[in-house]
């Protein structure tokens, strides 16, 4: 009934979809197995993509030839560039999306991808032979063979849903949990643990009074995520802001004695940076109110997502508390918020490629590795799909460095440090964030993607043209010398000091208040620059303005690369190095770092330990 596949991907969430698309586009024959064909790429939680650091990840996925950026742009209902008031390294794109259109677009793109087959069934076990993953066993009893398996199980592994003092098995609302895989992997020697996440109630938007809320419209300029020219929406839907108050908090507290989070029914650790409303009230008791974002779920639906009100309190308590929020006096609930607890596998059990250390040709991606968020899952799926293909076809592994991509930071953090709570990406986690901006993801990653066969020729041609434009713009700005009379009227309009003598155009651009677009528009001698696309002009301006900082980071990368280039053999026996402390030997043996650079980032490993390792490796 089934042919033998190169790769079987288990789970069709954001990680599974990217894994299947990447491997198939590189030439592998892929089977995507999901428990429900109707929920492929479902936005299980908020109807949004991107945000702080997450937006950078989506742009990197797009530059690498993944689908998330394209799907997001095709289904967006609102776009905002966050942190515009800060430096470019902090700019982060974010969209609100039509949930149903997002999932439908993902499925359509996968169905149009050659080499992807689909099958609806639960995978209850893996076929393991001679320490290798060779296929899967489904709930209907089918044994499907493959050369590699990618597990992207999300919150479904032994998932339990909690609403107040009620709990029942499930991987998502109205969907059953997946069983069998955890038990088999533990029997093979894997370590597993439990995490939890939550979601807020969904509301009937017709029952809300928006006149009592603050409107949050989208940006006039829509950049989007994909570096391809995806048509942008002609109109946008506003989000709204409201706030809890002390009365809301008092009502919520009446349900604390029935909260699974406080009664000990939930063992798993929840996401620190996206806490439930009851957790916020408990931890930040001094705050009189908490902000709520009222987010529409699509063009043609009245369903509303109440961002900031994630909860697992009893349904009647949720309802009473919501009624006290300004604008929610007549609220109607579509479905209550809930918490979900699920199995994950601490990611220190993985190699840099996301292949497991215990079983060859078995890859993990997404929430099974302890992460939270669509974007974090999608980029892991992309890299797992790429490396599964490379493994099956005996090609070189693909590893993004911390200096190359946020994706590299995320994976290195996971496999080196592990995580005991749902891992979320932040700009602060990236030590080279000035280099890893959302605006230059294509310049950083498209060439690699093109060599892998993921980025098509039109993408590569566009990047080459962009690079040529940037250099030409920078050269022209450096070559043009402006007289005071040519530029001072513009500078005075910005309340910026006039120049007393002739000055190069690029030096004037170094001033924080000078924006390249208004600069070029206002100064006659710069009119020739108008022929370049706005995106390329902005990229050139960023490189000119921040060259000093960029150069410092490049020098830091060069210094650190000396450690990153020193690979540690797989057979290296740390236990024999008696000059290392017990803790260092134990952690190095467990993590088995690939390079000295990775070893230096393991918690508890100090510089003297690295010096000792360098001496032994030198011998």
Protein Blocks (a to p, Z undefined) as FASTA:
>chain_A
ZZcdfbdcehjafklmmmmmmmmmnopacddddfblklgoiafbbcdeedehklmmmmmm
mmnopaklmmmmmmccbdcdehklmcfklgccdddddfklmmmmmmmmmmmpghiacddd
ddfbdcdeehiafbdcdfkopacddfbdcddekjmnopacdehjbccddfbehiacdehj
lmmmmmnopacddddddddddddfklpcfklpccddddfbdgbjblcdcdddfbdcdddd
ddddfklmmmmmmmmmmgfklnopambdcdfklccfklmmmmmmmbmbdcdddddfbfkb
cbdcdehiacfbdfklmmmmmmmpghilmgccfbdcdddddddddfklpcfkopafklgh
iacehjknopacjklmmmmmmmmmmmmmmmmnopacddddfklomklmmmmmmmmnopab
dcdddfklpmklmmmcfklmmmmmmmmmmmnomacfklmmmmmmmmmmmmmmmmmmmmpc
cdfklmmmmmmmnopacdfbdcdfklmmmpmklcfklmmmmmmklmmmmmpcfklmmmmm
mmmmmmmmmmmmmmmmmmmmmmmmmccdfklcfklmmmbcfklmmmmmmnopabfklmmm
pghiafklmmmmmmmmmZZ
